[in-house]
Amino acid sequence: MRLLRRPKRLVTKLLLYTLVPVFLGLSAILAAVSFFYSDFSLSSSVEEAEGETREVAAYVERTYFYLLRRFVSASVSEETKETVELVLDGRLTYSECNNELQDAFTRYVQIHELVSCALITRETGSGSVWLYYPYSFRLGSGVSAYNWKGDLRGISGVTFLPSKNAPHPFGNADAAVPVAFPLCYQRDTKLLLLSESPERTELLLYVFLDREALQSYLSVYCGDSSEGLLYLTDGEGRILSLDPLSEEYALASGGEICEAAARIRGGEIAYAQLGEHYVFCAEAAQDSLYVVNVVPRSLFLQQYNDILFFLLTIALTTSLVVATLSILASLFVTRPLKLLMSSLRSIETNTYAGKAAVTSHDELEQLNDSIDSMYGTIHRQMEQIRQEETEKYETQLQLLSEQMNPHFVYNALEFINMEIVSGHSVNASKMVSSLGNYLRVGLAYGENLVTLGQEAEHAAAYVRIMNYRFSQQVQLSVEIPDELIGLRIVKCVVQPLVENSLKHGFRVGTLQSFPFAPMVTIAAVLGEECLELSVTDNGAGIDVEKARAAVRREGGEERGHVGLNNIYRRLCACYGEAEIDFSSVPFFENRVTIRVPARFFNGSEAQTP
């Protein structure tokens, strides 16, 4: 495994460490603006649009009353009264009447700049209708067929008429909003008055407001952030100032918008939201004229979108500046760092030839000197550690091995002494012979490694001694493949496990006997990952938790399992790592398994752990 891994590029790390916080900070700001300001901006824009709609209605109301005052002023003049008296007297012909009304038309047209023309109609005694008009305008075709009586029946007081219901005496009348003034003449007082009922109406004055000028007039008094589709309606909700053939009229005449405007006129709600549109309505003349404003929701969010675009621009500019500064900063640092990395890689591959050519006169140059000094120190310390570890390993392994020998020798000599005292000289002689074989393998002429075959013979000598001593017919089976017999392993790892089987599994040496023959099996398997050595018996069973605790001496040293910790420590000292595990099915199969890395037996490290 490499001791020094190739790091990420410094430029990338600098970009990440700078751009990520900036990006997260700006994202948090954008999220906060979206969460808080969007609702605030929308609500404030709605309130502003509602207020501006009322302001437009107030201007329309002032203009409306101004028109009325100018109409009254024009109507009460002596010239107008005399002219109307002549027209209603019936002694003048149509042409003479129209001539007399020309000055009156001029006065009515000059009432306001929104007025484009004027027209007077009168019903004669024979039921026909006379139309009086300014000579500056030309009558359209079919004017004589105009049904004046139909309009007259529905008009009382000053009445705004929708464009589609306007009379068509002139070619441009479709682009006008007619305002009807029903008039009656009091002959006794010689006053020209507004008629309160169609039955008393004698003359009907139409004043035509230029529709485009009226729409422009409405827009002038509304701010850009609140200007939607502005138009006039009467008290019944009829649209007055929009072209009946336009898309705006189609939108305004929709059922939902008309219903919403009616609810606002009735005082049920202040405004209405219909999908992507908001509807506002304000009274411009009592119960007869209203201003309606249909504003798209996107217009209300324009200010919010402008701020969001501004923040996104700042975020992009900041990111570009930070990225540029990070790259420039890294250029002054990465070159000497690359030289230092090259030095470290050469130390890793044992090809170090000396200090790198770093002349930055800063901390990086000091780091270069420290790396060179560190290399010399590490080189000397590694040699010293290697020598000390070798001596420590040999000493530790020798001590652990010698710790096992006195344990069994003491027990075996005690058994032989008991046989001699009991007069069993033949058994004692055989036990001495087996003990010699046992010690020959156990001592191994001072070596710490023996073959698996020698380990199996070592355990077999022990079993024979125990069988001679206690007349137990313990059956020992060795299942080690021929190709593994010659593998070298730390000595004295199998015999202590066999001893534990006899002592704790079959209670050899006690008065207890078993109704079946005790069987012990020694097996070895070499896999890709590890070498497994196992000792299996059919004894009384293993307390797995206690045995595992005894391996690592958890909770204090366990005296009931001989040498488990000793075996584990010697295996770890020799192979660096080892595992001892247990499984138990009493009186059927109780197994102790040792696992050590397979690389010490099938690779370059075989037989030289």
C-alpha positions as CSV (number, residue, x, y, z in Angstrom):
1,M,0.0,0.0,0.0
2,R,1.3,3.4,-0.9
3,L,2.3,5.6,2.1
4,L,1.7,8.8,0.1
5,R,-1.4,9.1,-2.1
6,R,-1.6,11.6,-4.9
7,P,-3.6,14.6,-3.6
8,K,-6.3,16.5,-5.5
9,R,-5.1,19.4,-7.5
10,L,-4.7,22.5,-5.4
11,V,-6.5,24.7,-7.9
12,T,-9.6,22.4,-7.6
13,K,-9.5,22.5,-3.9
14,L,-9.1,26.3,-3.8
15,L,-12.0,26.7,-6.2
16,L,-14.1,24.4,-4.1
17,Y,-13.2,26.0,-0.8
18,T,-14.0,29.5,-2.1
19,L,-16.8,28.9,-4.6
20,V,-18.9,26.6,-2.5
21,P,-19.2,29.0,0.5
22,V,-20.0,31.8,-1.9
23,F,-22.5,29.7,-3.8
24,L,-24.2,28.5,-0.6
25,G,-24.3,32.1,0.8
26,L,-25.8,33.5,-2.3
27,S,-28.2,30.6,-2.6
28,A,-29.4,31.3,1.0
29,I,-29.9,35.0,0.1
30,L,-31.8,34.1,-3.0
31,A,-33.9,31.6,-1.1
32,A,-34.6,34.2,1.6
33,V,-35.6,36.7,-1.0
34,S,-37.8,34.2,-2.7
35,F,-39.4,33.1,0.5
36,F,-40.0,36.5,2.1
37,Y,-39.8,39.2,-0.5
38,S,-42.0,37.5,-3.1
39,D,-45.0,37.5,-0.9
40,F,-44.2,41.0,0.4
41,S,-43.7,42.3,-3.1
42,L,-46.9,40.7,-4.3
43,S,-49.0,42.0,-1.4
44,S,-47.6,45.5,-1.6
45,S,-48.1,45.6,-5.4
46,V,-51.7,44.5,-5.0
47,E,-52.3,47.2,-2.4
48,E,-50.6,49.8,-4.7
49,A,-52.7,48.7,-7.7
50,E,-55.9,48.9,-5.6
51,G,-55.0,52.4,-4.5
52,E,-54.0,53.6,-8.0
53,T,-57.3,52.2,-9.4
54,R,-59.1,54.4,-6.9
55,E,-57.0,57.4,-7.9
56,V,-57.8,56.9,-11.6
57,A,-61.5,56.7,-10.6
58,A,-61.1,59.9,-8.7
59,Y,-59.6,61.6,-11.7
60,V,-62.4,60.2,-13.9
61,E,-64.9,61.5,-11.4
62,R,-63.5,65.0,-11.5
63,T,-63.5,64.9,-15.3
64,Y,-67.1,63.7,-15.3
65,F,-68.3,66.5,-13.1
66,Y,-66.2,68.9,-15.1
67,L,-68.1,67.7,-18.3
68,L,-71.4,68.2,-16.5
69,R,-70.5,71.7,-15.4
70,R,-69.4,72.6,-19.0
71,F,-72.5,71.0,-20.4
72,V,-74.7,73.1,-18.0
73,S,-72.7,76.2,-18.9
74,A,-73.2,75.6,-22.6
75,S,-76.9,74.7,-22.2
76,V,-78.0,77.6,-20.1
77,S,-76.6,80.2,-22.5
78,E,-79.2,82.5,-24.1
79,E,-78.0,81.5,-27.6
80,T,-78.6,77.8,-26.9
81,K,-82.0,78.4,-25.3
82,E,-83.2,80.6,-28.3
83,T,-81.9,78.0,-30.7
84,V,-83.7,75.1,-29.0
85,E,-86.9,77.1,-28.8
86,L,-86.8,77.7,-32.6
87,V,-86.0,74.0,-33.2
88,L,-89.0,72.8,-31.0
89,D,-91.3,75.5,-32.4
90,G,-91.8,73.5,-35.6
91,R,-91.9,76.5,-38.0
92,L,-88.5,75.9,-39.4
93,T,-87.5,73.3,-41.9
94,Y,-85.0,70.5,-41.2
95,S,-82.2,72.5,-42.9
96,E,-83.0,75.7,-41.1
97,C,-83.0,73.9,-37.8
98,N,-79.7,72.2,-38.5
99,N,-78.3,75.6,-39.5
100,E,-79.4,77.1,-36.2
101,L,-77.8,74.3,-34.2
102,Q,-74.3,74.7,-35.6
103,D,-73.1,77.1,-33.0
104,A,-74.5,74.9,-30.2
105,F,-72.6,71.9,-31.6
106,T,-69.4,74.0,-31.5
107,R,-70.0,74.8,-27.9
108,Y,-70.6,71.2,-26.9
109,V,-67.6,69.9,-28.8
110,Q,-65.4,72.4,-26.9
111,I,-66.6,71.1,-23.5
112,H,-63.4,68.9,-23.2
113,E,-60.5,67.7,-25.2
114,L,-61.9,64.1,-25.0
115,V,-65.1,65.1,-26.9
116,S,-64.8,64.5,-30.6
117,C,-68.3,65.4,-31.9
118,A,-71.9,66.0,-30.9
119,L,-75.3,65.0,-32.3
120,I,-78.9,65.9,-31.5
121,T,-82.0,63.8,-32.4
122,R,-85.7,64.8,-32.3
123,E,-88.8,62.9,-32.9
124,T,-91.4,64.8,-35.0
125,G,-95.1,64.6,-34.7
126,S,-95.4,62.2,-37.6
127,G,-93.1,59.7,-35.7
128,S,-90.1,60.3,-37.9
129,V,-86.6,61.1,-36.5
130,W,-84.6,64.1,-37.4
131,L,-80.8,64.0,-36.9
132,Y,-78.9,67.3,-36.4
133,Y,-75.2,67.2,-36.9
134,P,-72.2,69.4,-37.4
135,Y,-71.5,70.2,-41.1
136,S,-67.8,69.4,-40.5
137,F,-68.7,65.7,-40.3
138,R,-70.3,63.7,-43.1
139,L,-73.2,61.4,-42.4
140,G,-72.8,57.7,-43.1
141,S,-75.0,55.7,-45.4
142,G,-78.3,54.4,-43.9
143,V,-78.5,57.0,-41.2
144,S,-82.2,57.7,-41.9
145,A,-83.0,54.2,-40.8
146,Y,-81.6,54.7,-37.4
147,N,-84.1,53.7,-34.7
148,W,-83.9,56.7,-32.3
149,K,-87.0,55.6,-30.3
150,G,-85.3,52.4,-29.2
151,D,-82.5,54.3,-27.5
152,L,-84.8,57.0,-26.2
153,R,-86.9,54.6,-24.2
154,G,-84.0,53.4,-22.1
155,I,-82.4,56.7,-21.3
156,S,-83.1,58.9,-18.3
157,G,-80.5,61.3,-17.0
158,V,-76.9,61.4,-18.2
159,T,-76.1,58.0,-19.6
160,F,-72.8,56.5,-20.9
161,L,-73.5,54.1,-23.8
162,P,-71.2,51.2,-24.9
163,S,-69.5,51.6,-28.2
164,K,-71.4,48.7,-29.7
165,N,-74.7,50.5,-28.8
166,A,-73.7,53.9,-30.2
167,P,-75.5,55.5,-33.1
168,H,-73.6,55.4,-36.4
169,P,-74.1,58.8,-38.0
170,F,-70.4,59.3,-38.8
171,G,-67.7,57.1,-40.2
172,N,-65.6,57.3,-37.0
173,A,-68.4,56.7,-34.5
174,D,-67.2,53.2,-33.8
175,A,-64.1,54.6,-32.2
176,A,-66.2,56.8,-29.8
177,V,-67.9,56.4,-26.4
178,P,-71.3,58.2,-26.6
179,V,-72.7,60.1,-23.6
180,A,-76.5,60.7,-23.9
181,F,-78.1,63.8,-22.4
182,P,-81.9,63.7,-22.6
183,L,-83.3,67.3,-22.7
184,C,-86.6,68.9,-22.1
185,Y,-87.5,72.6,-22.6
186,Q,-89.7,74.5,-20.1
187,R,-91.5,77.1,-22.2
188,D,-92.9,79.0,-19.3
189,T,-89.6,79.5,-17.6
190,K,-87.6,79.2,-20.8
191,L,-85.1,76.7,-19.2
192,L,-83.4,73.8,-20.9
193,L,-83.3,70.9,-18.4
194,L,-82.1,67.3,-18.2
195,S,-85.1,65.0,-18.5
196,E,-85.7,62.6,-15.6
197,S,-88.0,60.3,-17.7
198,P,-88.0,59.2,-21.3
199,E,-91.7,60.5,-21.7
200,R,-90.6,64.1,-21.1
201,T,-87.6,64.0,-23.4
202,E,-87.9,66.2,-26.4
203,L,-84.3,66.3,-27.6
204,L,-81.5,63.8,-27.1
205,L,-78.0,65.2,-27.2
206,Y,-75.2,62.7,-27.9
207,V,-71.7,63.8,-27.0
208,F,-69.0,61.4,-28.4
209,L,-65.8,60.8,-26.4
210,D,-62.8,59.7,-28.4
211,R,-62.2,56.1,-27.3
212,E,-58.5,56.0,-27.8
213,A,-58.0,59.3,-26.1
214,L,-60.2,58.1,-23.2
215,Q,-58.1,54.9,-22.8
216,S,-54.9,57.0,-22.9
217,Y,-56.4,59.3,-20.3
218,L,-57.0,56.4,-18.0
219,S,-53.5,55.1,-18.4
220,V,-51.9,58.5,-17.7
221,Y,-53.0,58.4,-14.0
222,C,-51.9,54.8,-13.4
223,G,-48.3,53.8,-12.6
224,D,-46.4,51.3,-14.8
225,S,-46.3,48.7,-12.0
226,S,-50.1,48.7,-11.7
227,E,-51.3,49.5,-15.2
228,G,-53.2,46.5,-16.5
229,L,-56.3,46.6,-18.7
230,L,-58.1,49.8,-17.7
231,Y,-61.6,50.5,-18.9
232,L,-65.0,52.0,-17.9
233,T,-68.2,50.2,-17.1
234,D,-71.7,51.5,-16.2
235,G,-73.6,50.5,-13.1
236,E,-74.8,47.3,-14.7
237,G,-71.3,46.2,-15.7
238,R,-71.5,47.0,-19.4
239,I,-68.1,47.7,-20.9
240,L,-68.1,51.3,-22.3
241,S,-64.5,52.2,-23.4
242,L,-63.2,49.0,-25.2
243,D,-63.4,48.1,-28.8
244,P,-66.0,45.3,-29.0
245,L,-63.8,43.5,-31.6
246,S,-60.6,43.6,-29.6
247,E,-58.8,40.9,-27.6
248,E,-59.0,43.2,-24.6
249,Y,-62.8,43.3,-24.8
250,A,-62.9,39.5,-25.1
251,L,-60.8,39.3,-21.9
252,A,-62.8,41.9,-20.0
253,S,-66.2,40.4,-21.0
254,G,-65.3,37.0,-19.7
255,G,-67.8,35.6,-17.1
256,E,-65.3,35.4,-14.2
257,I,-64.1,39.0,-14.6
258,C,-67.6,40.4,-15.0
259,E,-68.7,38.5,-11.9
260,A,-65.7,39.6,-9.9
261,A,-66.3,43.3,-10.9
262,A,-69.9,43.0,-9.9
263,R,-69.0,41.6,-6.5
264,I,-66.5,44.5,-6.0
265,R,-69.1,47.0,-7.0
266,G,-71.5,45.4,-4.5
267,G,-68.9,45.8,-1.7
268,E,-68.5,42.0,-1.1
269,I,-64.8,42.0,-1.7
270,A,-62.0,44.6,-2.2
271,Y,-60.4,42.9,-5.1
272,A,-60.4,39.5,-6.8
273,Q,-57.7,37.1,-7.9
274,L,-58.6,35.0,-11.0
275,G,-55.8,32.7,-12.0
276,E,-53.1,34.9,-13.4
277,H,-55.1,38.1,-13.2
278,Y,-56.2,40.5,-10.4
279,V,-59.3,42.5,-10.8
280,F,-59.9,45.9,-9.2
281,C,-62.9,48.2,-9.4
282,A,-63.5,51.7,-8.2
283,E,-66.6,54.0,-8.4
284,A,-66.1,57.1,-10.7
285,A,-69.6,58.4,-10.6
286,Q,-72.3,57.4,-8.1
287,D,-74.0,54.2,-9.3
288,S,-73.4,55.1,-13.0
289,L,-69.7,54.9,-13.8
290,Y,-66.9,52.6,-12.7
291,V,-63.2,52.1,-13.5
292,V,-62.1,48.5,-13.8
293,N,-58.4,47.5,-13.8
294,V,-57.4,43.9,-14.8
295,V,-53.7,43.4,-13.9
296,P,-51.7,40.3,-14.8
297,R,-50.0,38.7,-11.8
298,S,-46.6,38.8,-13.7
299,L,-46.7,42.6,-13.6
300,F,-46.9,42.5,-9.8
301,L,-43.8,40.2,-9.7
302,Q,-41.8,42.4,-12.0
303,Q,-40.1,44.3,-9.2
304,Y,-39.3,40.9,-7.5
305,N,-37.9,39.6,-10.8
306,D,-35.8,42.6,-11.3
307,I,-34.2,42.2,-7.8
308,L,-33.8,38.5,-8.4
309,F,-32.0,39.2,-11.7
310,F,-29.8,41.8,-10.0
311,L,-28.8,39.2,-7.3
312,L,-28.1,36.5,-9.9
313,T,-25.9,39.0,-11.8
314,I,-24.0,39.7,-8.6
315,A,-23.7,36.0,-7.8
316,L,-22.3,35.3,-11.3
317,T,-19.9,38.2,-11.1
318,T,-18.7,37.3,-7.6
319,S,-18.2,33.6,-8.7
320,L,-16.1,34.7,-11.7
321,V,-14.0,37.1,-9.6
322,V,-13.5,34.5,-6.8
323,A,-12.6,31.8,-9.4
324,T,-10.1,34.1,-11.1
325,L,-8.4,35.1,-7.8
326,S,-8.3,31.4,-6.7
327,I,-6.5,30.4,-9.9
328,L,-4.1,33.3,-9.7
329,A,-3.3,32.5,-6.1
330,S,-2.8,28.8,-6.8
331,L,-0.2,29.7,-9.5
332,F,2.1,31.1,-6.9
333,V,1.7,28.1,-4.7
334,T,1.3,25.0,-6.9
335,R,4.8,25.1,-8.6
336,P,6.9,24.7,-5.4
337,L,4.3,22.3,-4.0
338,K,4.7,20.1,-7.1
339,L,8.4,20.0,-6.5
340,L,7.8,19.1,-2.8
341,M,5.3,16.4,-3.9
342,S,7.9,15.0,-6.3
343,S,10.4,14.8,-3.4
344,L,7.9,13.0,-1.3
345,R,7.1,10.5,-4.0
346,S,10.8,9.8,-4.5
347,I,11.0,9.1,-0.8
348,E,8.1,6.8,-1.1
349,T,9.7,4.9,-3.9
350,N,13.1,4.9,-2.3
351,T,14.6,7.0,-5.1
352,Y,15.2,10.2,-3.1
353,A,18.3,12.0,-4.4
354,G,18.3,15.3,-2.4
355,K,16.3,18.5,-1.8
356,A,14.0,19.9,-4.4
357,A,14.9,23.2,-6.1
358,V,12.5,25.4,-4.1
359,T,13.8,29.0,-3.7
360,S,10.6,30.8,-2.6
361,H,12.2,32.1,0.6
362,D,9.1,31.4,2.6
363,E,7.5,28.6,4.5
364,L,7.6,26.3,1.5
365,E,11.4,26.5,1.4
366,Q,11.5,25.7,5.1
367,L,9.2,22.8,4.5
368,N,11.6,21.6,1.8
369,D,14.5,21.7,4.3
370,S,12.4,19.9,6.8
371,I,11.5,17.1,4.4
372,D,15.2,16.6,3.6
373,S,16.0,16.5,7.3
374,M,13.1,14.2,8.0
375,Y,14.2,11.8,5.3
376,G,17.6,11.4,7.0
377,T,16.0,11.0,10.4
378,I,13.4,8.5,9.2
379,H,16.1,6.5,7.4
380,R,18.2,6.1,10.5
381,Q,15.2,5.4,12.7
382,M,13.8,2.7,10.3
383,E,17.1,0.8,10.5
384,Q,17.2,1.1,14.2
385,I,13.5,0.0,14.5
386,R,14.1,-2.9,12.1
387,Q,16.9,-4.2,14.2
388,E,15.0,-3.7,17.5
389,E,11.9,-5.4,16.2
390,T,13.8,-8.4,15.0
391,E,15.4,-8.8,18.4
392,K,12.1,-8.2,20.1
393,Y,10.2,-10.7,17.9
394,E,12.8,-13.5,18.5
395,T,12.8,-12.8,22.2
396,Q,9.0,-12.7,22.6
397,L,8.4,-15.8,20.5
398,Q,11.0,-17.7,22.4
399,L,9.5,-16.7,25.8
400,L,6.0,-17.6,24.7
401,S,7.1,-21.0,23.4
402,E,9.0,-21.8,26.6
403,Q,6.0,-20.8,28.6
404,M,4.1,-23.7,27.1
405,N,6.7,-26.4,27.7
406,P,6.9,-26.4,31.5
407,H,3.1,-26.5,31.7
408,F,2.7,-29.8,30.0
409,V,6.0,-31.3,31.2
410,Y,4.9,-30.7,34.8
411,N,1.6,-32.5,34.2
412,A,3.2,-35.4,32.3
413,L,5.9,-36.0,34.9
414,E,3.2,-36.0,37.5
415,F,1.3,-38.7,35.5
416,I,4.4,-40.8,35.1
417,N,5.2,-40.6,38.8
418,M,1.6,-41.8,39.6
419,E,2.1,-44.7,37.3
420,I,5.3,-45.7,38.9
421,V,3.8,-45.4,42.4
422,S,0.9,-47.5,41.2
423,G,3.2,-50.2,39.9
424,H,2.4,-49.6,36.3
425,S,5.9,-49.7,35.0
426,V,5.1,-50.7,31.5
427,N,2.7,-47.7,31.1
428,A,5.3,-45.5,32.8
429,S,7.9,-46.6,30.3
430,K,5.7,-46.0,27.3
431,M,4.7,-42.6,28.8
432,V,8.4,-41.7,29.1
433,S,9.0,-42.7,25.5
434,S,6.0,-40.6,24.3
435,L,7.2,-37.7,26.5
436,G,10.5,-37.9,24.7
437,N,8.8,-37.6,21.4
438,Y,6.7,-34.8,22.7
439,L,9.6,-32.8,23.9
440,R,11.6,-33.4,20.8
441,V,8.9,-31.8,18.6
442,G,8.1,-29.1,21.2
443,L,11.7,-28.0,21.6
444,A,12.4,-28.3,17.8
445,Y,16.1,-27.7,18.4
446,G,15.4,-24.1,19.3
447,E,13.4,-23.2,16.2
448,N,10.1,-21.4,16.4
449,L,8.6,-22.8,13.2
450,V,7.7,-26.5,12.6
451,T,5.8,-28.3,9.9
452,L,2.1,-29.2,10.2
453,G,3.2,-32.8,10.2
454,Q,5.4,-32.2,13.3
455,E,2.5,-30.3,15.0
456,A,0.2,-33.3,14.4
457,E,2.9,-35.7,15.8
458,H,3.3,-33.4,18.8
459,A,-0.4,-33.6,19.6
460,A,-0.5,-37.4,19.0
461,A,2.4,-37.9,21.5
462,Y,0.3,-36.0,24.0
463,V,-2.8,-38.1,23.4
464,R,-0.8,-41.3,23.8
465,I,0.6,-40.2,27.1
466,M,-3.0,-39.4,28.3
467,N,-4.3,-42.7,27.1
468,Y,-1.6,-44.6,28.9
469,R,-2.2,-42.7,32.1
470,F,-6.0,-42.9,32.3
471,S,-6.8,-45.9,30.2
472,Q,-9.0,-43.7,28.0
473,Q,-9.2,-44.8,24.4
474,V,-9.2,-41.4,22.8
475,Q,-9.3,-41.7,19.1
476,L,-7.1,-39.1,17.3
477,S,-7.7,-38.4,13.6
478,V,-5.4,-36.2,11.5
479,E,-7.0,-34.8,8.3
480,I,-4.2,-32.7,6.8
481,P,-3.7,-32.9,3.0
482,D,-0.3,-34.2,1.8
483,E,0.4,-30.9,0.1
484,L,0.1,-29.1,3.4
485,I,2.1,-31.5,5.6
486,G,5.3,-29.6,4.9
487,L,3.9,-26.1,5.6
488,R,5.8,-24.4,8.4
489,I,3.9,-22.8,11.3
490,V,4.5,-21.5,14.8
491,K,5.0,-24.5,17.0
492,C,2.8,-25.6,19.9
493,V,-0.5,-24.2,18.6
494,V,-2.4,-27.5,18.1
495,Q,-1.4,-29.5,21.2
496,P,-2.8,-27.0,23.7
497,L,-6.2,-27.2,21.9
498,V,-6.1,-31.0,22.0
499,E,-5.3,-30.8,25.7
500,N,-8.3,-28.5,26.3
501,S,-10.5,-31.1,24.5
502,L,-9.4,-33.9,26.7
503,K,-9.4,-31.9,29.9
504,H,-12.7,-30.0,29.5
505,G,-14.6,-31.9,26.8
506,F,-14.0,-35.5,28.1
507,R,-12.8,-34.7,31.6
508,V,-9.8,-37.1,31.3
509,G,-8.4,-37.7,34.8
510,T,-11.7,-37.7,36.6
511,L,-13.9,-40.5,37.6
512,Q,-16.4,-39.6,35.0
513,S,-16.6,-41.9,31.9
514,F,-18.3,-41.5,28.6
515,P,-20.6,-44.0,27.0
516,F,-18.9,-43.5,23.6
517,A,-15.4,-43.3,22.5
518,P,-13.9,-39.8,22.7
519,M,-12.8,-38.6,19.2
520,V,-10.5,-35.7,18.4
521,T,-9.9,-34.6,14.8
522,I,-7.1,-32.3,13.6
523,A,-7.7,-30.7,10.2
524,A,-6.0,-28.1,8.0
525,V,-7.4,-26.2,4.9
526,L,-5.5,-23.6,2.9
527,G,-7.8,-21.1,1.2
528,E,-7.3,-17.9,-0.8
529,E,-7.7,-15.7,2.3
530,C,-6.4,-17.7,5.2
531,L,-5.0,-21.0,6.5
532,E,-7.5,-22.7,8.8
533,L,-6.4,-25.2,11.6
534,S,-9.2,-26.8,13.5
535,V,-9.5,-29.2,16.4
536,T,-12.9,-30.9,16.7
537,D,-14.2,-33.3,19.4
538,N,-17.5,-34.9,20.4
539,G,-17.1,-33.9,24.1
540,A,-19.4,-32.1,26.6
541,G,-19.1,-28.8,24.7
542,I,-17.5,-25.4,24.9
543,D,-18.7,-22.3,26.7
544,V,-18.1,-20.1,23.7
545,E,-18.4,-16.7,25.4
546,K,-15.8,-17.7,28.1
547,A,-13.5,-19.2,25.5
548,R,-13.6,-16.0,23.5
549,A,-12.9,-14.0,26.6
550,A,-10.0,-16.2,27.4
551,V,-8.4,-15.6,24.0
552,R,-8.1,-11.9,24.6
553,R,-8.2,-12.1,28.4
554,E,-11.4,-10.0,28.5
555,G,-12.7,-9.6,32.1
556,G,-9.7,-11.2,33.7
557,E,-7.6,-14.3,32.9
558,E,-9.6,-17.5,32.4
559,R,-7.9,-20.5,33.9
560,G,-10.3,-23.0,32.5
561,H,-8.9,-23.0,28.9
562,V,-5.2,-23.7,28.9
563,G,-3.0,-21.6,26.7
564,L,-5.6,-19.9,24.5
565,N,-4.3,-16.4,25.1
566,N,-0.7,-17.7,24.8
567,I,-1.5,-19.2,21.4
568,Y,-3.2,-16.0,20.2
569,R,-0.3,-13.8,21.3
570,R,2.3,-16.0,19.6
571,L,0.3,-16.1,16.4
572,C,-0.1,-12.3,16.4
573,A,3.6,-11.8,17.1
574,C,4.5,-14.1,14.2
575,Y,1.9,-13.2,11.6
576,G,0.7,-9.7,12.7
577,E,-2.9,-10.8,12.9
578,A,-4.8,-14.0,13.8
579,E,-8.2,-15.2,14.7
580,I,-9.4,-18.0,17.1
581,D,-13.1,-18.9,16.9
582,F,-15.3,-21.4,18.6
583,S,-18.5,-23.4,17.8
584,S,-20.2,-26.0,19.9
585,V,-22.9,-28.7,19.6
586,P,-22.3,-30.8,22.8
587,F,-21.6,-34.5,22.4
588,F,-21.7,-34.0,18.6
589,E,-19.3,-31.5,17.3
590,N,-17.2,-28.9,19.2
591,R,-14.7,-27.0,17.2
592,V,-11.8,-24.6,17.8
593,T,-10.6,-22.9,14.6
594,I,-7.4,-20.9,14.1
595,R,-7.2,-18.6,11.1
596,V,-4.0,-16.9,9.9
597,P,-3.4,-15.0,6.7
598,A,-2.8,-17.2,3.7
599,R,-0.1,-15.0,2.2
600,F,2.5,-16.4,4.6
601,F,1.9,-19.9,3.1
602,N,1.3,-19.4,-0.6
603,G,3.3,-16.3,-1.6
604,S,6.6,-14.6,-1.3
605,E,6.3,-14.6,2.5
606,A,5.7,-18.4,2.8
607,Q,7.7,-19.9,5.7
608,T,9.3,-16.6,6.6
609,P,6.7,-14.7,8.7
